[in-house]
Amino acid sequence: MYAYDAVDGDRRWRRQVQYPHGHRYPQFGGLVDGTLFLTDSGTDVIAVDISDGTVRWRINLYEQVAKAVPNRFLTRSSDSPEQFSPLPLATPETVYIQSSYGLHGLAPSDGREQWRLYLGNHDQEDNRVLDEPGGLAVTDDCVWASYSQPTPSIYELEMFDESPSINRLASPMDLPGRPVVARDGDVTVSSQVVWSTDTHRSLAFGAAGGTDVAWQFPGWDSSGPATFSSVATDGDRVFVCEGHESKALFVVFALDASTGGLEWIFRQSLDDGDLSTAAPAEFRVSCPVVGDNTVVVGYGLDSKQTTGQGSLLGLSSGDGRLRWRTDLPMAPWDVAVAGDRVYVSGQEQGVVALSVDGE
């Protein structure tokens, strides 16, 4: 991990984090009160002081849980402990961890497990262990968690009393991603898939009452390879992106968070910059982010042989008008808006800082 000064980009510190062989990268769960929370994608949860990179604590959550829970509820017999696969989401009061067992609540100060909820099926051996977690969303009284295996599902956990209720919704997607909650509690889910040749799929769907699919949005009707983003919200709308190789087109959709109705659509040709002739599996779109009534989206060429190229766009969240566009020397992977700046990360540890108007 690297930390850079937000103003001038000078590197402040570097911290090496070990994680299991075969796992691509750590999973970040947010920054709370000067502490960055992450997992090693295998068994451990880690808290890092962002001032100097010091590890405040690191716990093996799998080992802690295994002392009280039989292994058959944690991983399948053919799997290693690294398949515990914890995903974090931090709040000031609780660090929520999603795992192959279910949901855990850790104390932010020391990582102590305060409670756990099992989400599998005690009575069915094939459904005891949950695989391929997609992510969490948390509000004052609810937690949502998505899983792809053994059955693609979205779990809603109502946490407002001493006996949490658990609702399960069958996902229309094989690989549901992290749920996103809008202002009125409407939940939207997109796929974990970032590139595919399958055009017969939903781009996003809405979850109603924790048990029903309220709506599905199919996205752009196109053939050939396509790349997809996850969803973001401004509280009233949800935003999701697609890039299409055959039509050389980048598309941004704004949907009503309650109904899934299309509010506006933005189209950008990819004929410029030779992006349309790139290898399909190398083209990527970034997850949209929202700040100051602007939706920031990006796309680019994620090549292993070259430094890449890409663009970042700022759109009006209300009507989709293009406010600004900036070309980048890399494909934007992750985008964040903080204060009056937009930060973009890409290849080879690259980070670019822009003003909120793209300059």
Secondary structure, 3 states (H helix, E strand, C coil): CEEECCCCCCEEEECCCCCCCCCCCCEEEEEECCEEEEECCCCEEEEEECCCCCEEEEEEHHHHHHCCCCHHHCCCCCCCHHHHCCEEEECCCCEEEECCCEEEEECCCCCCEEEEEECCCCCCHHHCCCEEEEEEEECCCEEEEEEEECCCEEEEEECCCCCCEEEEEECCCCCECCCEECCCCCEEEEECCCEECCCCCCCEEEEECCCEEEEEECCCCCCCCEEECCCEECCCEEEEEEEECCCCEEEEEEEECCCCCEEEEEEEECCHHHHHHCCHHHEEECCCEEECCEEEEEEEECCCCCCCEEEEEEEECCCCCEEEEEEECCCCCEEEEECCEEEEECHHHCEEEEECCCC
